[in-house]
Amino acid sequence: MTWEPTDIMMGLYIAVAVMLIVVLYHVIFIVVDLRKISRRIENLSKEVETVLLKPLNMTDKALEWMVDFFQQKAEKHQKK
């Protein structure tokens, strides 16, 4: 049996097609894993945001309370 150039090219095309299918198969798993990782990072960033914003909200409310308190004191002082 002799190998003609068309037979060799056909074999190479088949090999490339099989390798392309394998690569696409792996790409599907990589994309799914990246989606899972991005969801985990999003959840982690939300948790960090809540941890950081709680004290900031508390200090903001405390400052608002202090400003209101001092304004009321100043109004009472001006009335006298």
mmJSON file of the N, C-alpha and C atoms, coordinates in Angstrom:
{"data_MODEL":{"atom_site":{
"group_PDB":["ATOM","ATOM","ATOM","ATOM","ATOM","ATOM","ATOM","ATOM","ATOM","ATOM","ATOM","ATOM","ATOM","ATOM","ATOM","ATOM","ATOM","ATOM","ATOM","ATOM","ATOM","ATOM","ATOM","ATOM","ATOM","ATOM","ATOM","ATOM","ATOM","ATOM","ATOM","ATOM","ATOM","ATOM","ATOM","ATOM","ATOM","ATOM","ATOM","ATOM","ATOM","ATOM","ATOM","ATOM","ATOM","ATOM","ATOM","ATOM","ATOM","ATOM","ATOM","ATOM","ATOM","ATOM","ATOM","ATOM","ATOM","ATOM","ATOM","ATOM","ATOM","ATOM","ATOM","ATOM","ATOM","ATOM","ATOM","ATOM","ATOM","ATOM","ATOM","ATOM","ATOM","ATOM","ATOM","ATOM","ATOM","ATOM","ATOM","ATOM","ATOM","ATOM","ATOM","ATOM","ATOM","ATOM","ATOM","ATOM","ATOM","ATOM","ATOM","ATOM","ATOM","ATOM","ATOM","ATOM","ATOM","ATOM","ATOM","ATOM","ATOM","ATOM","ATOM","ATOM","ATOM","ATOM","ATOM","ATOM","ATOM","ATOM","ATOM","ATOM","ATOM","ATOM","ATOM","ATOM","ATOM","ATOM","ATOM","ATOM","ATOM","ATOM","ATOM","ATOM","ATOM","ATOM","ATOM","ATOM","ATOM","ATOM","ATOM","ATOM","ATOM","ATOM","ATOM","ATOM","ATOM","ATOM","ATOM","ATOM","ATOM","ATOM","ATOM","ATOM","ATOM","ATOM","ATOM","ATOM","ATOM","ATOM","ATOM","ATOM","ATOM","ATOM","ATOM","ATOM","ATOM","ATOM","ATOM","ATOM","ATOM","ATOM","ATOM","ATOM","ATOM","ATOM","ATOM","ATOM","ATOM","ATOM","ATOM","ATOM","ATOM","ATOM","ATOM","ATOM","ATOM","ATOM","ATOM","ATOM","ATOM","ATOM","ATOM","ATOM","ATOM","ATOM","ATOM","ATOM","ATOM","ATOM","ATOM","ATOM","ATOM","ATOM","ATOM","ATOM","ATOM","ATOM","ATOM","ATOM","ATOM","ATOM","ATOM","ATOM","ATOM","ATOM","ATOM","ATOM","ATOM","ATOM","ATOM","ATOM","ATOM","ATOM","ATOM","ATOM","ATOM","ATOM","ATOM","ATOM","ATOM","ATOM","ATOM","ATOM","ATOM","ATOM","ATOM","ATOM","ATOM","ATOM","ATOM","ATOM","ATOM","ATOM","ATOM","ATOM","ATOM","ATOM","ATOM","ATOM"],
"id":[1,2,3,4,5,6,7,8,9,10,11,12,13,14,15,16,17,18,19,20,21,22,23,24,25,26,27,28,29,30,31,32,33,34,35,36,37,38,39,40,41,42,43,44,45,46,47,48,49,50,51,52,53,54,55,56,57,58,59,60,61,62,63,64,65,66,67,68,69,70,71,72,73,74,75,76,77,78,79,80,81,82,83,84,85,86,87,88,89,90,91,92,93,94,95,96,97,98,99,100,101,102,103,104,105,106,107,108,109,110,111,112,113,114,115,116,117,118,119,120,121,122,123,124,125,126,127,128,129,130,131,132,133,134,135,136,137,138,139,140,141,142,143,144,145,146,147,148,149,150,151,152,153,154,155,156,157,158,159,160,161,162,163,164,165,166,167,168,169,170,171,172,173,174,175,176,177,178,179,180,181,182,183,184,185,186,187,188,189,190,191,192,193,194,195,196,197,198,199,200,201,202,203,204,205,206,207,208,209,210,211,212,213,214,215,216,217,218,219,220,221,222,223,224,225,226,227,228,229,230,231,232,233,234,235,236,237,238,239,240],
"type_symbol":["N","C","C","N","C","C","N","C","C","N","C","C","N","C","C","N","C","C","N","C","C","N","C","C","N","C","C","N","C","C","N","C","C","N","C","C","N","C","C","N","C","C","N","C","C","N","C","C","N","C","C","N","C","C","N","C","C","N","C","C","N","C","C","N","C","C","N","C","C","N","C","C","N","C","C","N","C","C","N","C","C","N","C","C","N","C","C","N","C","C","N","C","C","N","C","C","N","C","C","N","C","C","N","C","C","N","C","C","N","C","C","N","C","C","N","C","C","N","C","C","N","C","C","N","C","C","N","C","C","N","C","C","N","C","C","N","C","C","N","C","C","N","C","C","N","C","C","N","C","C","N","C","C","N","C","C","N","C","C","N","C","C","N","C","C","N","C","C","N","C","C","N","C","C","N","C","C","N","C","C","N","C","C","N","C","C","N","C","C","N","C","C","N","C","C","N","C","C","N","C","C","N","C","C","N","C","C","N","C","C","N","C","C","N","C","C","N","C","C","N","C","C","N","C","C","N","C","C","N","C","C","N","C","C","N","C","C","N","C","C"],
"label_atom_id":["N","CA","C","N","CA","C","N","CA","C","N","CA","C","N","CA","C","N","CA","C","N","CA","C","N","CA","C","N","CA","C","N","CA","C","N","CA","C","N","CA","C","N","CA","C","N","CA","C","N","CA","C","N","CA","C","N","CA","C","N","CA","C","N","CA","C","N","CA","C","N","CA","C","N","CA","C","N","CA","C","N","CA","C","N","CA","C","N","CA","C","N","CA","C","N","CA","C","N","CA","C","N","CA","C","N","CA","C","N","CA","C","N","CA","C","N","CA","C","N","CA","C","N","CA","C","N","CA","C","N","CA","C","N","CA","C","N","CA","C","N","CA","C","N","CA","C","N","CA","C","N","CA","C","N","CA","C","N","CA","C","N","CA","C","N","CA","C","N","CA","C","N","CA","C","N","CA","C","N","CA","C","N","CA","C","N","CA","C","N","CA","C","N","CA","C","N","CA","C","N","CA","C","N","CA","C","N","CA","C","N","CA","C","N","CA","C","N","CA","C","N","CA","C","N","CA","C","N","CA","C","N","CA","C","N","CA","C","N","CA","C","N","CA","C","N","CA","C","N","CA","C","N","CA","C","N","CA","C","N","CA","C","N","CA","C","N","CA","C","N","CA","C","N","CA","C","N","CA","C"],
"label_alt_id":[null,null,null,null,null,null,null,null,null,null,null,null,null,null,null,null,null,null,null,null,null,null,null,null,null,null,null,null,null,null,null,null,null,null,null,null,null,null,null,null,null,null,null,null,null,null,null,null,null,null,null,null,null,null,null,null,null,null,null,null,null,null,null,null,null,null,null,null,null,null,null,null,null,null,null,null,null,null,null,null,null,null,null,null,null,null,null,null,null,null,null,null,null,null,null,null,null,null,null,null,null,null,null,null,null,null,null,null,null,null,null,null,null,null,null,null,null,null,null,null,null,null,null,null,null,null,null,null,null,null,null,null,null,null,null,null,null,null,null,null,null,null,null,null,null,null,null,null,null,null,null,null,null,null,null,null,null,null,null,null,null,null,null,null,null,null,null,null,null,null,null,null,null,null,null,null,null,null,null,null,null,null,null,null,null,null,null,null,null,null,null,null,null,null,null,null,null,null,null,null,null,null,null,null,null,null,null,null,null,null,null,null,null,null,null,null,null,null,null,null,null,null,null,null,null,null,null,null,null,null,null,null,null,null,null,null,null,null,null,null],
"label_comp_id":["MET","MET","MET","THR","THR","THR","TRP","TRP","TRP","GLU","GLU","GLU","PRO","PRO","PRO","THR","THR","THR","ASP","ASP","ASP","ILE","ILE","ILE","MET","MET","MET","MET","MET","MET","GLY","GLY","GLY","LEU","LEU","LEU","TYR","TYR","TYR","ILE","ILE","ILE","ALA","ALA","ALA","VAL","VAL","VAL","ALA","ALA","ALA","VAL","VAL","VAL","MET","MET","MET","LEU","LEU","LEU","ILE","ILE","ILE","VAL","VAL","VAL","VAL","VAL","VAL","LEU","LEU","LEU","TYR","TYR","TYR","HIS","HIS","HIS","VAL","VAL","VAL","ILE","ILE","ILE","PHE","PHE","PHE","ILE","ILE","ILE","VAL","VAL","VAL","VAL","VAL","VAL","ASP","ASP","ASP","LEU","LEU","LEU","ARG","ARG","ARG","LYS","LYS","LYS","ILE","ILE","ILE","SER","SER","SER","ARG","ARG","ARG","ARG","ARG","ARG","ILE","ILE","ILE","GLU","GLU","GLU","ASN","ASN","ASN","LEU","LEU","LEU","SER","SER","SER","LYS","LYS","LYS","GLU","GLU","GLU","VAL","VAL","VAL","GLU","GLU","GLU","THR","THR","THR","VAL","VAL","VAL","LEU","LEU","LEU","LEU","LEU","LEU","LYS","LYS","LYS","PRO","PRO","PRO","LEU","LEU","LEU","ASN","ASN","ASN","MET","MET","MET","THR","THR","THR","ASP","ASP","ASP","LYS","LYS","LYS","ALA","ALA","ALA","LEU","LEU","LEU","GLU","GLU","GLU","TRP","TRP","TRP","MET","MET","MET","VAL","VAL","VAL","ASP","ASP","ASP","PHE","PHE","PHE","PHE","PHE","PHE","GLN","GLN","GLN","GLN","GLN","GLN","LYS","LYS","LYS","ALA","ALA","ALA","GLU","GLU","GLU","LYS","LYS","LYS","HIS","HIS","HIS","GLN","GLN","GLN","LYS","LYS","LYS","LYS","LYS","LYS"],
"label_asym_id":["A","A","A","A","A","A","A","A","A","A","A","A","A","A","A","A","A","A","A","A","A","A","A","A","A","A","A","A","A","A","A","A","A","A","A","A","A","A","A","A","A","A","A","A","A","A","A","A","A","A","A","A","A","A","A","A","A","A","A","A","A","A","A","A","A","A","A","A","A","A","A","A","A","A","A","A","A","A","A","A","A","A","A","A","A","A","A","A","A","A","A","A","A","A","A","A","A","A","A","A","A","A","A","A","A","A","A","A","A","A","A","A","A","A","A","A","A","A","A","A","A","A","A","A","A","A","A","A","A","A","A","A","A","A","A","A","A","A","A","A","A","A","A","A","A","A","A","A","A","A","A","A","A","A","A","A","A","A","A","A","A","A","A","A","A","A","A","A","A","A","A","A","A","A","A","A","A","A","A","A","A","A","A","A","A","A","A","A","A","A","A","A","A","A","A","A","A","A","A","A","A","A","A","A","A","A","A","A","A","A","A","A","A","A","A","A","A","A","A","A","A","A","A","A","A","A","A","A","A","A","A","A","A","A","A","A","A","A","A","A"],
"label_entity_id":["1","1","1","1","1","1","1","1","1","1","1","1","1","1","1","1","1","1","1","1","1","1","1","1","1","1","1","1","1","1","1","1","1","1","1","1","1","1","1","1","1","1","1","1","1","1","1","1","1","1","1","1","1","1","1","1","1","1","1","1","1","1","1","1","1","1","1","1","1","1","1","1","1","1","1","1","1","1","1","1","1","1","1","1","1","1","1","1","1","1","1","1","1","1","1","1","1","1","1","1","1","1","1","1","1","1","1","1","1","1","1","1","1","1","1","1","1","1","1","1","1","1","1","1","1","1","1","1","1","1","1","1","1","1","1","1","1","1","1","1","1","1","1","1","1","1","1","1","1","1","1","1","1","1","1","1","1","1","1","1","1","1","1","1","1","1","1","1","1","1","1","1","1","1","1","1","1","1","1","1","1","1","1","1","1","1","1","1","1","1","1","1","1","1","1","1","1","1","1","1","1","1","1","1","1","1","1","1","1","1","1","1","1","1","1","1","1","1","1","1","1","1","1","1","1","1","1","1","1","1","1","1","1","1","1","1","1","1","1","1"],
"label_seq_id":[1,1,1,2,2,2,3,3,3,4,4,4,5,5,5,6,6,6,7,7,7,8,8,8,9,9,9,10,10,10,11,11,11,12,12,12,13,13,13,14,14,14,15,15,15,16,16,16,17,17,17,18,18,18,19,19,19,20,20,20,21,21,21,22,22,22,23,23,23,24,24,24,25,25,25,26,26,26,27,27,27,28,28,28,29,29,29,30,30,30,31,31,31,32,32,32,33,33,33,34,34,34,35,35,35,36,36,36,37,37,37,38,38,38,39,39,39,40,40,40,41,41,41,42,42,42,43,43,43,44,44,44,45,45,45,46,46,46,47,47,47,48,48,48,49,49,49,50,50,50,51,51,51,52,52,52,53,53,53,54,54,54,55,55,55,56,56,56,57,57,57,58,58,58,59,59,59,60,60,60,61,61,61,62,62,62,63,63,63,64,64,64,65,65,65,66,66,66,67,67,67,68,68,68,69,69,69,70,70,70,71,71,71,72,72,72,73,73,73,74,74,74,75,75,75,76,76,76,77,77,77,78,78,78,79,79,79,80,80,80],
"pdbx_PDB_ins_code":[null,null,null,null,null,null,null,null,null,null,null,null,null,null,null,null,null,null,null,null,null,null,null,null,null,null,null,null,null,null,null,null,null,null,null,null,null,null,null,null,null,null,null,null,null,null,null,null,null,null,null,null,null,null,null,null,null,null,null,null,null,null,null,null,null,null,null,null,null,null,null,null,null,null,null,null,null,null,null,null,null,null,null,null,null,null,null,null,null,null,null,null,null,null,null,null,null,null,null,null,null,null,null,null,null,null,null,null,null,null,null,null,null,null,null,null,null,null,null,null,null,null,null,null,null,null,null,null,null,null,null,null,null,null,null,null,null,null,null,null,null,null,null,null,null,null,null,null,null,null,null,null,null,null,null,null,null,null,null,null,null,null,null,null,null,null,null,null,null,null,null,null,null,null,null,null,null,null,null,null,null,null,null,null,null,null,null,null,null,null,null,null,null,null,null,null,null,null,null,null,null,null,null,null,null,null,null,null,null,null,null,null,null,null,null,null,null,null,null,null,null,null,null,null,null,null,null,null,null,null,null,null,null,null,null,null,null,null,null,null],
"Cartn_x":[0.841,0.0,0.889,0.619,1.396,0.571,1.274,0.612,0.713,-0.423,-0.435,-0.56,-0.15,-0.224,-1.649,-2.637,-4.012,-4.405,-3.917,-4.2,-3.535,-2.299,-1.588,-2.304,-2.719,-3.429,-4.763,-5.451,-6.723,-6.49,-5.444,-5.105,-4.759,-4.018,-3.682,-4.936,-5.84,-7.093,-7.912,-7.941,-8.676,-8.018,-6.685,-5.969,-6.216,-6.197,-6.452,-7.881,-8.82,-10.216,-10.4,-9.773,-9.874,-9.237,-8.082,-7.426,-8.263,-8.887,-9.745,-10.953,-11.508,-12.636,-12.184,-11.01,-10.487,-10.248,-9.676,-9.419,-10.729,-11.722,-13.013,-13.674,-13.508,-14.038,-13.408,-12.104,-11.412,-11.791,-12.0,-12.393,-13.737,-14.636,-15.941,-15.741,-14.896,-14.653,-13.946,-13.031,-12.333,-13.316,-14.223,-15.207,-16.13,-16.562,-17.432,-16.698,-15.439,-14.653,-14.456,-14.219,-14.055,-15.343,-16.486,-17.759,-17.926,-17.563,-17.65,-16.721,-15.517,-14.552,-15.053,-15.614,-16.108,-17.279,-18.132,-19.227,-18.688,-17.687,-17.095,-16.445,-15.744,-15.108,-16.166,-17.271,-18.352,-18.952,-19.198,-19.735,-18.752,-17.481,-16.47,-16.396,-16.468,-16.417,-17.653,-18.807,-20.007,-19.84,-19.281,-19.074,-18.077,-16.996,-16.009,-16.641,-17.462,-18.14,-19.046,-19.801,-20.679,-19.869,-18.747,-17.909,-17.321,-16.951,-16.369,-17.426,-18.598,-19.608,-20.359,-20.455,-21.167,-20.542,-19.232,-18.652,-18.768,-18.64,-18.765,-20.176,-21.169,-22.552,-22.788,-22.215,-22.378,-21.722,-20.533,-19.877,-20.637,-21.194,-21.989,-23.219,-23.895,-25.066,-24.668,-23.528,-23.067,-22.733,-22.101,-21.791,-23.058,-24.034,-25.31,-25.989,-25.951,-26.548,-25.845,-24.495,-23.736,-24.017,-24.095,-24.379,-25.762,-26.749,-28.097,-28.107,-27.376,-27.315,-26.716,-25.6,-24.949,-25.781,-26.506,-27.376,-28.513,-29.074,-30.131,-29.59,-28.41,-27.794,-27.544,-27.087,-26.814,-28.105,-29.193,-30.492,-30.99,-30.845,-31.259,-30.414,-29.133,-28.237,-28.561,-28.931,-29.258,-30.576,-31.514,-32.795,-32.636,-31.697,-31.495,-30.862],
"Cartn_y":[-1.175,0.0,1.241,2.098,3.331,4.486,5.395,6.582,7.713,8.206,9.343,10.62,11.739,13.0,13.342,12.98,13.271,12.433,11.188,10.335,10.889,11.359,11.934,13.2,14.048,15.283,14.957,13.964,13.567,13.07,12.298,11.827,12.983,13.958,15.137,15.947,16.092,16.813,16.109,14.8,14.034,14.206,14.144,14.326,15.722,16.736,18.111,18.242,17.637,17.715,17.057,15.917,15.242,16.102,16.677,17.538,18.787,19.331,20.502,20.159,19.0,18.558,18.404,17.841,17.676,19.04,19.968,21.311,22.002,21.933,22.553,21.913,20.625,19.921,20.467,20.68,21.219,22.679,23.433,24.837,24.946,24.032,24.048,23.91,22.995,22.819,24.028,24.622,25.814,26.954,27.151,28.236,28.001,26.779,26.472,26.738,26.336,26.586,28.084,28.837,30.284,30.942,30.443,30.987,30.725,29.518,29.196,30.091,30.291,31.133,32.572,33.07,34.457,34.61,33.612,33.683,33.704,32.877,32.854,34.189,34.772,36.076,37.142,37.083,38.042,37.915,36.693,36.487,36.974,36.702,37.147,38.671,39.308,40.772,41.373,40.74,41.224,41.115,40.008,39.833,40.854,41.085,42.08,43.468,43.747,45.046,45.246,44.221,44.364,44.515,43.8,43.905,45.311,45.896,47.23,48.324,48.128,49.18,49.261,48.172,48.215,49.215,49.165,50.178,51.593,51.73,53.062,53.61,52.767,53.203,53.58,52.801,53.112,54.446,54.706,55.99,57.131,56.903,57.932,58.279,57.274,57.515,58.202,57.799,58.439,59.911,60.199,61.595,62.399,61.824,62.518,62.794,61.824,62.007,63.12,63.139,64.175,65.557,65.65,66.943,67.43,66.553,66.936,67.361,66.631,66.949,68.337,68.609,69.914,71.039,70.773,71.803,72.124,71.113,71.357,72.13,71.802,72.53,73.985,74.197,75.556,76.345,75.73,76.421,76.797,75.911,76.199,77.317,77.308,78.322,79.69,79.727,81.001,81.551,80.686,81.158,81.827,81.384,81.981,83.31],
"Cartn_z":[0.0,0.0,0.0,-0.913,-1.012,-0.477,0.145,0.697,-0.312,-0.702,-1.611,-0.781,-1.332,-0.569,-0.109,-0.884,-0.468,0.744,0.803,1.966,3.226,3.075,4.223,4.707,3.756,4.132,4.807,4.323,4.926,6.355,6.573,7.912,8.841,8.331,9.131,9.478,8.527,8.792,9.879,9.818,10.835,12.199,12.241,13.506,14.078,13.221,13.668,14.169,13.505,13.937,15.304,15.512,16.813,17.898,17.629,18.625,18.911,17.894,18.093,18.96,18.767,19.6,21.053,21.259,22.621,23.266,22.52,23.055,23.411,22.572,22.862,24.081,24.238,25.399,26.684,26.647,27.812,28.05,27.005,27.146,27.858,27.589,28.279,29.779,30.211,31.645,32.246,31.495,31.994,32.19,31.253,31.368,32.555,32.757,33.896,35.204,35.287,36.498,36.723,35.663,35.806,36.295,35.837,36.325,37.81,38.25,39.675,40.489,39.986,40.694,40.757,39.657,39.662,40.629,40.753,41.728,43.151,43.416,44.76,45.087,44.126,44.347,44.577,43.825,44.017,45.413,45.862,47.212,48.272,48.071,49.018,49.062,47.911,47.892,48.556,48.405,49.097,50.609,51.072,52.508,53.053,52.307,52.736,52.759,51.765,51.709,52.916,53.279,54.443,55.722,55.824,57.018,57.137,56.006,56.038,56.196,55.624,55.653,56.974,57.707,58.989,59.945,60.196,61.091,60.534,59.222,58.632,58.807,58.638,58.847,60.303,61.211,62.628,62.977,62.467,62.745,62.096,60.922,60.263,61.105,61.61,62.455,63.752,64.324,65.552,65.304,64.182,63.86,63.63,62.946,62.746,64.083,64.982,66.303,67.063,66.987,67.683,67.095,65.766,65.133,65.551,65.521,65.95,67.414,68.247,69.671,69.887,69.193,69.362,68.761,67.692,67.119,68.076,68.702,69.672,70.862,71.317,72.429,72.036,70.787,70.337,70.234,69.787,69.709,71.095,72.051,73.408,74.003,73.672,74.206,73.598,72.301,71.645,72.169,72.547,73.065,74.41,75.214,76.536,76.344],
"occupancy":[1.0,1.0,1.0,1.0,1.0,1.0,1.0,1.0,1.0,1.0,1.0,1.0,1.0,1.0,1.0,1.0,1.0,1.0,1.0,1.0,1.0,1.0,1.0,1.0,1.0,1.0,1.0,1.0,1.0,1.0,1.0,1.0,1.0,1.0,1.0,1.0,1.0,1.0,1.0,1.0,1.0,1.0,1.0,1.0,1.0,1.0,1.0,1.0,1.0,1.0,1.0,1.0,1.0,1.0,1.0,1.0,1.0,1.0,1.0,1.0,1.0,1.0,1.0,1.0,1.0,1.0,1.0,1.0,1.0,1.0,1.0,1.0,1.0,1.0,1.0,1.0,1.0,1.0,1.0,1.0,1.0,1.0,1.0,1.0,1.0,1.0,1.0,1.0,1.0,1.0,1.0,1.0,1.0,1.0,1.0,1.0,1.0,1.0,1.0,1.0,1.0,1.0,1.0,1.0,1.0,1.0,1.0,1.0,1.0,1.0,1.0,1.0,1.0,1.0,1.0,1.0,1.0,1.0,1.0,1.0,1.0,1.0,1.0,1.0,1.0,1.0,1.0,1.0,1.0,1.0,1.0,1.0,1.0,1.0,1.0,1.0,1.0,1.0,1.0,1.0,1.0,1.0,1.0,1.0,1.0,1.0,1.0,1.0,1.0,1.0,1.0,1.0,1.0,1.0,1.0,1.0,1.0,1.0,1.0,1.0,1.0,1.0,1.0,1.0,1.0,1.0,1.0,1.0,1.0,1.0,1.0,1.0,1.0,1.0,1.0,1.0,1.0,1.0,1.0,1.0,1.0,1.0,1.0,1.0,1.0,1.0,1.0,1.0,1.0,1.0,1.0,1.0,1.0,1.0,1.0,1.0,1.0,1.0,1.0,1.0,1.0,1.0,1.0,1.0,1.0,1.0,1.0,1.0,1.0,1.0,1.0,1.0,1.0,1.0,1.0,1.0,1.0,1.0,1.0,1.0,1.0,1.0,1.0,1.0,1.0,1.0,1.0,1.0,1.0,1.0,1.0,1.0,1.0,1.0,1.0,1.0,1.0,1.0,1.0,1.0],
"B_iso_or_equiv":[0.0,0.0,0.0,0.0,0.0,0.0,0.0,0.0,0.0,0.0,0.0,0.0,0.0,0.0,0.0,0.0,0.0,0.0,0.0,0.0,0.0,0.0,0.0,0.0,0.0,0.0,0.0,0.0,0.0,0.0,0.0,0.0,0.0,0.0,0.0,0.0,0.0,0.0,0.0,0.0,0.0,0.0,0.0,0.0,0.0,0.0,0.0,0.0,0.0,0.0,0.0,0.0,0.0,0.0,0.0,0.0,0.0,0.0,0.0,0.0,0.0,0.0,0.0,0.0,0.0,0.0,0.0,0.0,0.0,0.0,0.0,0.0,0.0,0.0,0.0,0.0,0.0,0.0,0.0,0.0,0.0,0.0,0.0,0.0,0.0,0.0,0.0,0.0,0.0,0.0,0.0,0.0,0.0,0.0,0.0,0.0,0.0,0.0,0.0,0.0,0.0,0.0,0.0,0.0,0.0,0.0,0.0,0.0,0.0,0.0,0.0,0.0,0.0,0.0,0.0,0.0,0.0,0.0,0.0,0.0,0.0,0.0,0.0,0.0,0.0,0.0,0.0,0.0,0.0,0.0,0.0,0.0,0.0,0.0,0.0,0.0,0.0,0.0,0.0,0.0,0.0,0.0,0.0,0.0,0.0,0.0,0.0,0.0,0.0,0.0,0.0,0.0,0.0,0.0,0.0,0.0,0.0,0.0,0.0,0.0,0.0,0.0,0.0,0.0,0.0,0.0,0.0,0.0,0.0,0.0,0.0,0.0,0.0,0.0,0.0,0.0,0.0,0.0,0.0,0.0,0.0,0.0,0.0,0.0,0.0,0.0,0.0,0.0,0.0,0.0,0.0,0.0,0.0,0.0,0.0,0.0,0.0,0.0,0.0,0.0,0.0,0.0,0.0,0.0,0.0,0.0,0.0,0.0,0.0,0.0,0.0,0.0,0.0,0.0,0.0,0.0,0.0,0.0,0.0,0.0,0.0,0.0,0.0,0.0,0.0,0.0,0.0,0.0,0.0,0.0,0.0,0.0,0.0,0.0,0.0,0.0,0.0,0.0,0.0,0.0],
"pdbx_formal_charge":[null,null,null,null,null,null,null,null,null,null,null,null,null,null,null,null,null,null,null,null,null,null,null,null,null,null,null,null,null,null,null,null,null,null,null,null,null,null,null,null,null,null,null,null,null,null,null,null,null,null,null,null,null,null,null,null,null,null,null,null,null,null,null,null,null,null,null,null,null,null,null,null,null,null,null,null,null,null,null,null,null,null,null,null,null,null,null,null,null,null,null,null,null,null,null,null,null,null,null,null,null,null,null,null,null,null,null,null,null,null,null,null,null,null,null,null,null,null,null,null,null,null,null,null,null,null,null,null,null,null,null,null,null,null,null,null,null,null,null,null,null,null,null,null,null,null,null,null,null,null,null,null,null,null,null,null,null,null,null,null,null,null,null,null,null,null,null,null,null,null,null,null,null,null,null,null,null,null,null,null,null,null,null,null,null,null,null,null,null,null,null,null,null,null,null,null,null,null,null,null,null,null,null,null,null,null,null,null,null,null,null,null,null,null,null,null,null,null,null,null,null,null,null,null,null,null,null,null,null,null,null,null,null,null,null,null,null,null,null,null],
"auth_seq_id":[1,1,1,2,2,2,3,3,3,4,4,4,5,5,5,6,6,6,7,7,7,8,8,8,9,9,9,10,10,10,11,11,11,12,12,12,13,13,13,14,14,14,15,15,15,16,16,16,17,17,17,18,18,18,19,19,19,20,20,20,21,21,21,22,22,22,23,23,23,24,24,24,25,25,25,26,26,26,27,27,27,28,28,28,29,29,29,30,30,30,31,31,31,32,32,32,33,33,33,34,34,34,35,35,35,36,36,36,37,37,37,38,38,38,39,39,39,40,40,40,41,41,41,42,42,42,43,43,43,44,44,44,45,45,45,46,46,46,47,47,47,48,48,48,49,49,49,50,50,50,51,51,51,52,52,52,53,53,53,54,54,54,55,55,55,56,56,56,57,57,57,58,58,58,59,59,59,60,60,60,61,61,61,62,62,62,63,63,63,64,64,64,65,65,65,66,66,66,67,67,67,68,68,68,69,69,69,70,70,70,71,71,71,72,72,72,73,73,73,74,74,74,75,75,75,76,76,76,77,77,77,78,78,78,79,79,79,80,80,80],
"auth_comp_id":["MET","MET","MET","THR","THR","THR","TRP","TRP","TRP","GLU","GLU","GLU","PRO","PRO","PRO","THR","THR","THR","ASP","ASP","ASP","ILE","ILE","ILE","MET","MET","MET","MET","MET","MET","GLY","GLY","GLY","LEU","LEU","LEU","TYR","TYR","TYR","ILE","ILE","ILE","ALA","ALA","ALA","VAL","VAL","VAL","ALA","ALA","ALA","VAL","VAL","VAL","MET","MET","MET","LEU","LEU","LEU","ILE","ILE","ILE","VAL","VAL","VAL","VAL","VAL","VAL","LEU","LEU","LEU","TYR","TYR","TYR","HIS","HIS","HIS","VAL","VAL","VAL","ILE","ILE","ILE","PHE","PHE","PHE","ILE","ILE","ILE","VAL","VAL","VAL","VAL","VAL","VAL","ASP","ASP","ASP","LEU","LEU","LEU","ARG","ARG","ARG","LYS","LYS","LYS","ILE","ILE","ILE","SER","SER","SER","ARG","ARG","ARG","ARG","ARG","ARG","ILE","ILE","ILE","GLU","GLU","GLU","ASN","ASN","ASN","LEU","LEU","LEU","SER","SER","SER","LYS","LYS","LYS","GLU","GLU","GLU","VAL","VAL","VAL","GLU","GLU","GLU","THR","THR","THR","VAL","VAL","VAL","LEU","LEU","LEU","LEU","LEU","LEU","LYS","LYS","LYS","PRO","PRO","PRO","LEU","LEU","LEU","ASN","ASN","ASN","MET","MET","MET","THR","THR","THR","ASP","ASP","ASP","LYS","LYS","LYS","ALA","ALA","ALA","LEU","LEU","LEU","GLU","GLU","GLU","TRP","TRP","TRP","MET","MET","MET","VAL","VAL","VAL","ASP","ASP","ASP","PHE","PHE","PHE","PHE","PHE","PHE","GLN","GLN","GLN","GLN","GLN","GLN","LYS","LYS","LYS","ALA","ALA","ALA","GLU","GLU","GLU","LYS","LYS","LYS","HIS","HIS","HIS","GLN","GLN","GLN","LYS","LYS","LYS","LYS","LYS","LYS"],
"auth_asym_id":["A","A","A","A","A","A","A","A","A","A","A","A","A","A","A","A","A","A","A","A","A","A","A","A","A","A","A","A","A","A","A","A","A","A","A","A","A","A","A","A","A","A","A","A","A","A","A","A","A","A","A","A","A","A","A","A","A","A","A","A","A","A","A","A","A","A","A","A","A","A","A","A","A","A","A","A","A","A","A","A","A","A","A","A","A","A","A","A","A","A","A","A","A","A","A","A","A","A","A","A","A","A","A","A","A","A","A","A","A","A","A","A","A","A","A","A","A","A","A","A","A","A","A","A","A","A","A","A","A","A","A","A","A","A","A","A","A","A","A","A","A","A","A","A","A","A","A","A","A","A","A","A","A","A","A","A","A","A","A","A","A","A","A","A","A","A","A","A","A","A","A","A","A","A","A","A","A","A","A","A","A","A","A","A","A","A","A","A","A","A","A","A","A","A","A","A","A","A","A","A","A","A","A","A","A","A","A","A","A","A","A","A","A","A","A","A","A","A","A","A","A","A","A","A","A","A","A","A","A","A","A","A","A","A","A","A","A","A","A","A"],
"auth_atom_id":["N","CA","C","N","CA","C","N","CA","C","N","CA","C","N","CA","C","N","CA","C","N","CA","C","N","CA","C","N","CA","C","N","CA","C","N","CA","C","N","CA","C","N","CA","C","N","CA","C","N","CA","C","N","CA","C","N","CA","C","N","CA","C","N","CA","C","N","CA","C","N","CA","C","N","CA","C","N","CA","C","N","CA","C","N","CA","C","N","CA","C","N","CA","C","N","CA","C","N","CA","C","N","CA","C","N","CA","C","N","CA","C","N","CA","C","N","CA","C","N","CA","C","N","CA","C","N","CA","C","N","CA","C","N","CA","C","N","CA","C","N","CA","C","N","CA","C","N","CA","C","N","CA","C","N","CA","C","N","CA","C","N","CA","C","N","CA","C","N","CA","C","N","CA","C","N","CA","C","N","CA","C","N","CA","C","N","CA","C","N","CA","C","N","CA","C","N","CA","C","N","CA","C","N","CA","C","N","CA","C","N","CA","C","N","CA","C","N","CA","C","N","CA","C","N","CA","C","N","CA","C","N","CA","C","N","CA","C","N","CA","C","N","CA","C","N","CA","C","N","CA","C","N","CA","C","N","CA","C","N","CA","C","N","CA","C","N","CA","C","N","CA","C","N","CA","C","N","CA","C"],
"pdbx_PDB_model_num":[1,1,1,1,1,1,1,1,1,1,1,1,1,1,1,1,1,1,1,1,1,1,1,1,1,1,1,1,1,1,1,1,1,1,1,1,1,1,1,1,1,1,1,1,1,1,1,1,1,1,1,1,1,1,1,1,1,1,1,1,1,1,1,1,1,1,1,1,1,1,1,1,1,1,1,1,1,1,1,1,1,1,1,1,1,1,1,1,1,1,1,1,1,1,1,1,1,1,1,1,1,1,1,1,1,1,1,1,1,1,1,1,1,1,1,1,1,1,1,1,1,1,1,1,1,1,1,1,1,1,1,1,1,1,1,1,1,1,1,1,1,1,1,1,1,1,1,1,1,1,1,1,1,1,1,1,1,1,1,1,1,1,1,1,1,1,1,1,1,1,1,1,1,1,1,1,1,1,1,1,1,1,1,1,1,1,1,1,1,1,1,1,1,1,1,1,1,1,1,1,1,1,1,1,1,1,1,1,1,1,1,1,1,1,1,1,1,1,1,1,1,1,1,1,1,1,1,1,1,1,1,1,1,1,1,1,1,1,1,1]
}}}
